Amino acid sequence: MKKAFSCFLILSLLIISIVFPAAVWAEEEANDTDSKPAQTQEQEKTTEKENAAETKDDSKNESTSKKKATNNNRNYNRSYNYYSQSANNVDGVISIIFTHDMYSHIDASGSKKTGGAAKMVTAFKEISRSFTEDTYVLDAGNFTGDTILNCIFDTDAPEIRLMGYMGFDATTLGANEYIFGEEKLIDMLKAAKKSGEDIPSVLIGNASEKGFKGTGAKTGFKVLEKNSTKIAVFAIADEKTADGYSDPVSYAKEQIKKIKKKKDIDLVVCLSESSNGTFAEELADEVSGIDLIIAAGTGNKLKSPEKKGKTLIVSSGKNSKNIGHITFKENDKGKYK
């Protein structure tokens, strides 16, 4: 009974933190803006650049922030679209918000109280104003961490349910999702499914699907569609992530081959997880056909996308202090670059 009450109390606080997001964002710990466009940001309004994401100071004038918050809440709802259909939309652009290595940091942290789920949602809404129907929200894994939420990890699935409430479209499993063992991980996924709530698609990549029956988690790729665009998303992790993971390069090549048989796929995105800092670069070198790799596992934050051949690699840092945002613009040939 006590555990049930604790679970109810914790989940209630999580929901309250999202329904009433902070109107004033915390100051950035360091100003990373340079002459090149940066693809990460400190929970703030991002100016979209073609094939780049720009880091900006998220310290805003308080009165301006409150005014924006008032306008935002007018159109806010609990579905995946954070703004009404009447919001301005930019045609010919695919907008992708991304995170990774959040480690259960749902609250603002540090002396300057940066990051956290409430500020993330505020930033999602700010970005989505211009890309109402074409913004995808993706996470590359390691959303689980060593926090008080551990007590209800397997019974209530707080992190992934919160991600569903925030509007994430897809996520994957990182090494941290296995910290309590595969059995509890499977229980967590079943609890999330049993809740009946909207949760992100869970792509388990090159893991063995056999043990995940009944969880809703899938291998293979997922086609996400918004407005006039379609993206194919698959996940990958190195073989050290957990037992039962197959060769990542072979698996990635197999997915690309299958995706190419699909029609009208505008972009191919890979959610990559590895503690090896060069894993994503090696994957891009060995597997062609991937447009974007969201690299998790090291907690790195890249100031701008790294390019390997025709593949862009991005990382937004750890502990929910940053989100990444990147846009792809449609060219004269109908391809998004």
C-alpha positions in Angstrom: 0.0 0.0 0.0 2.8 2.4 0.9 4.6 1.6 -2.3 1.5 2.2 -4.4 1.0 5.6 -2.7 4.7 6.5 -3.3 4.3 5.6 -7.0 1.1 7.7 -7.3 2.8 10.6 -5.6 5.9 10.5 -7.8 4.0 10.1 -11.0 1.6 13.0 -10.0 4.6 15.3 -9.4 6.0 14.3 -12.8 2.8 15.2 -14.6 2.5 18.5 -12.7 6.0 19.4 -13.8 5.0 18.9 -17.5 1.6 20.6 -17.4 3.1 23.7 -15.8 6.5 24.1 -17.6 8.8 26.8 -16.4 8.3 30.0 -18.4 11.8 31.3 -17.6 14.6 29.2 -18.7 17.8 28.7 -16.7 21.0 30.4 -17.8 23.3 28.4 -19.9 26.3 27.1 -18.0 28.7 28.1 -20.9 28.2 30.0 -24.1 29.2 27.5 -26.8 28.1 29.6 -29.8 30.9 30.1 -32.3 31.2 31.0 -36.0 29.8 27.6 -37.0 26.1 26.7 -36.3 25.8 24.5 -33.2 23.4 21.6 -33.0 22.8 21.6 -29.3 21.1 24.1 -27.0 20.3 24.7 -23.4 16.6 24.2 -23.5 15.9 27.3 -25.5 14.4 28.6 -28.7 16.5 27.5 -31.6 16.9 29.3 -34.8 16.8 26.6 -37.5 19.7 26.4 -39.9 19.9 24.1 -42.9 21.7 20.9 -41.8 22.8 22.5 -38.6 21.6 23.1 -35.1 22.4 26.3 -33.3 23.3 26.7 -29.7 22.0 29.9 -28.2 21.9 31.5 -24.7 18.6 30.4 -23.1 18.6 33.3 -20.7 15.7 35.5 -21.8 14.1 38.6 -20.5 11.6 37.4 -17.9 8.6 39.4 -19.2 9.2 38.3 -22.8 9.4 34.7 -21.6 6.2 35.0 -19.7 4.4 36.5 -22.6 5.6 33.6 -24.8 4.5 31.1 -22.2 1.0 32.6 -22.2 0.7 32.4 -26.0 2.2 28.8 -26.0 -0.3 27.5 -23.3 -3.2 28.9 -25.4 -2.5 26.3 -28.1 -0.9 23.6 -25.9 -2.5 20.2 -25.5 -1.4 16.8 -24.3 -1.0 15.2 -27.7 2.1 14.9 -29.8 1.4 18.2 -31.5 2.2 20.9 -29.0 0.6 23.7 -31.1 -2.7 23.9 -32.9 -3.0 23.4 -36.6 -3.3 27.1 -37.1 0.4 27.6 -36.1 2.8 28.6 -38.9 4.4 25.7 -40.7 7.6 25.7 -42.8 7.1 23.7 -46.0 9.9 21.6 -47.4 11.8 21.2 -44.1 12.1 18.1 -41.8 12.7 19.2 -38.2 14.2 16.7 -35.7 14.6 17.3 -32.0 16.9 14.7 -30.3 18.1 13.7 -26.9 20.1 10.9 -25.3 21.9 9.9 -22.1 19.2 11.6 -19.9 19.8 9.2 -17.0 16.5 9.9 -15.3 17.3 13.6 -14.9 13.8 14.9 -15.0 14.4 17.9 -12.7 16.5 21.0 -13.3 19.9 20.5 -11.7 23.1 22.3 -10.8 23.6 25.7 -9.1 21.9 27.4 -12.1 19.1 24.8 -12.3 19.6 23.9 -15.9 17.8 21.2 -17.8 14.9 19.0 -16.8 11.7 17.7 -18.4 9.6 20.9 -17.9 12.2 23.1 -19.6 12.6 20.4 -22.3 8.9 20.5 -23.1 9.0 24.3 -23.2 11.8 24.2 -25.7 10.0 21.5 -27.8 7.0 23.8 -28.0 9.2 26.8 -29.0 10.8 24.8 -31.8 7.6 23.2 -32.9 5.9 26.6 -33.5 7.5 26.8 -37.0 7.4 23.0 -37.7 4.0 22.0 -36.2 3.4 18.9 -38.4 7.0 18.0 -39.4 8.9 17.9 -36.1 10.0 14.5 -35.0 11.2 13.9 -31.4 13.8 11.1 -31.0 15.8 9.7 -28.1 18.9 7.5 -28.6 18.8 5.7 -25.2 20.1 5.7 -21.7 17.0 7.4 -20.4 17.4 5.4 -17.1 19.6 6.5 -14.3 20.4 6.2 -10.6 17.7 8.3 -9.0 14.7 8.0 -6.7 12.7 6.7 -9.7 14.6 3.4 -9.3 12.1 2.3 -6.7 9.3 2.1 -9.3 11.4 1.4 -12.4 10.0 -2.1 -13.2 6.5 -1.6 -11.8 5.5 1.9 -13.2 8.0 2.7 -16.0 8.1 6.4 -15.0 10.8 7.6 -17.4 9.4 6.1 -20.6 5.8 7.1 -19.7 7.0 10.6 -19.1 8.7 10.6 -22.5 5.4 9.6 -24.1 3.7 12.5 -22.3 6.5 14.9 -23.5 5.9 13.8 -27.1 8.8 11.6 -28.0 8.1 9.5 -31.1 10.8 6.9 -30.7 13.6 5.7 -28.4 15.9 2.8 -27.9 17.6 0.9 -25.2 21.1 1.9 -23.9 23.3 0.1 -21.5 21.7 1.9 -18.6 18.4 0.4 -19.3 19.9 -2.9 -18.3 21.3 -1.8 -15.0 18.7 -3.7 -13.0 19.0 -6.8 -15.3 17.0 -7.8 -18.4 14.1 -9.3 -16.4 13.3 -6.0 -14.7 13.8 -4.1 -18.0 11.2 -6.4 -19.6 8.9 -5.8 -16.6 9.3 -2.1 -17.1 8.4 -2.2 -20.8 5.4 -4.4 -20.0 4.3 -1.9 -17.3 4.5 0.9 -19.8 2.5 -0.9 -22.3 -0.1 -2.0 -19.7 -0.6 1.7 -18.7 -2.4 2.3 -21.9 -0.7 5.6 -22.3 1.0 7.0 -25.4 4.6 6.0 -25.2 7.4 6.3 -27.8 8.1 3.4 -30.1 10.9 1.3 -28.5 13.4 0.1 -31.1 15.7 -2.6 -29.7 17.9 -2.7 -32.8 20.4 -5.6 -32.9 19.2 -7.1 -29.6 17.4 -10.5 -29.7 13.7 -9.9 -30.0 12.9 -13.3 -28.4 13.1 -12.1 -24.8 11.0 -9.0 -25.5 7.8 -10.6 -26.5 4.8 -8.9 -25.0 6.6 -5.7 -24.4 5.8 -3.8 -27.6 9.5 -3.3 -28.2 10.6 -4.2 -31.7 13.7 -4.9 -33.8 13.9 -3.6 -37.4 12.9 -0.1 -38.4 10.0 2.2 -37.8 8.5 4.5 -40.4 7.3 7.8 -38.8 5.1 10.0 -40.9 4.1 13.6 -40.2 2.3 15.9 -42.7 4.1 15.4 -46.0 7.2 13.7 -44.8 8.3 10.2 -43.8 11.4 9.1 -42.0 12.7 5.6 -41.3 14.3 5.1 -37.9 16.3 2.2 -36.6 18.5 1.6 -33.6 21.9 0.1 -33.2 24.2 -0.7 -30.2 27.6 -2.3 -29.9 27.8 -5.9 -28.8 29.0 -4.9 -25.3 25.7 -3.3 -24.4 24.2 -6.5 -23.1 24.1 -10.2 -23.9 22.4 -11.2 -27.1 23.4 -8.3 -29.3 24.4 -9.2 -32.9 27.0 -7.6 -35.1 25.9 -4.0 -35.4 27.4 -3.3 -38.9 25.7 -6.4 -40.4 22.5 -5.4 -38.8 22.6 -1.8 -40.0 23.3 -2.9 -43.6 20.3 -5.3 -43.4 18.1 -2.4 -42.3 19.2 -0.1 -45.0 18.6 -2.8 -47.6 15.0 -3.2 -46.3 14.4 0.5 -46.1 15.4 1.0 -49.7 12.5 -1.2 -50.7 10.1 1.2 -49.1 8.7 4.1 -51.2 8.8 7.8 -50.3 11.2 7.6 -47.4 12.6 11.1 -47.1 15.3 10.5 -44.4 17.0 7.5 -42.7 17.9 8.1 -39.0 19.9 5.7 -36.8 19.7 5.8 -33.0 23.2 4.7 -32.0 24.4 3.7 -28.5 27.9 2.8 -27.5 30.5 3.8 -24.8 33.0 3.7 -27.7 33.5 7.3 -28.7 34.3 6.4 -32.3 31.4 3.9 -32.8 29.2 6.3 -34.7 32.0 7.4 -37.0 33.0 3.8 -37.7 29.3 2.9 -38.5 29.1 5.8 -40.9 32.3 4.7 -42.6 31.1 1.1 -43.1 27.4 1.6 -43.8 26.1 3.9 -46.5 22.5 5.1 -46.8 22.2 6.7 -43.3 21.4 10.4 -43.4 21.6 11.0 -39.6 23.2 9.2 -36.7 22.1 10.3 -33.2 25.1 9.1 -31.1 24.5 8.2 -27.4 26.6 6.4 -24.8 29.4 8.8 -24.1 27.4 11.9 -23.0 29.3 14.0 -25.6 27.9 17.3 -26.8 28.9 18.3 -30.3 28.8 22.0 -31.2 27.9 21.2 -34.8 27.2 18.0 -36.8 30.1 15.9 -37.8 30.0 14.7 -41.4 31.2 11.3 -42.5 30.6 10.9 -46.2 27.0 11.7 -46.7 26.1 10.9 -43.1 25.7 13.6 -40.3 26.5 12.6 -36.7 25.0 14.6 -33.8 25.1 14.5 -30.0 23.5 16.8 -27.5 25.1 15.9 -24.2 23.9 14.2 -21.0 21.6 14.6 -18.0 18.8 16.4 -19.8 20.7 19.7 -19.8 20.6 20.1 -23.5 18.4 19.1 -26.4 19.5 18.9 -30.0 17.7 20.3 -33.0 18.6 19.8 -36.7 16.7 20.6 -39.9 16.9 19.1 -43.4 15.7 21.2 -46.3 14.1 19.8 -49.5 16.2 20.5 -52.6 15.0 21.0 -56.2 15.1 17.2 -56.7 12.8 16.5 -53.8 15.6 15.2 -51.6 16.2 16.4 -48.0 19.7 17.5 -47.3 
